[in-house]
Amino acid sequence: MSMENQGDKIAPRLRISGGLISLGLLIEAFTLSWNNPVAFLVFLGIGGLLLAVGIVFYLLSLVSPSRS
């Protein structure tokens, strides 16, 4: 299996993980302007969760075998 072929198979998974991380960071940046206690819950609960899922999905896509 060539390196180019392996890169073609991992690209969609990396795109998904990048999207999750970006969405989590956007939610966290958006909640920084809020001035109420719910902001922390959204910041950590939704933004932090999306960020963590994106990072885990990224790491799993690097170490998992690519399917043919």
Summary of the structure (lengths in Angstrom):
residues: 68
radius of gyration: 15.7
end to end distance: 10.0
largest distance: 53.6
contacts: 174
relative contact order: 0.19
helix: 82%
strand: 0%
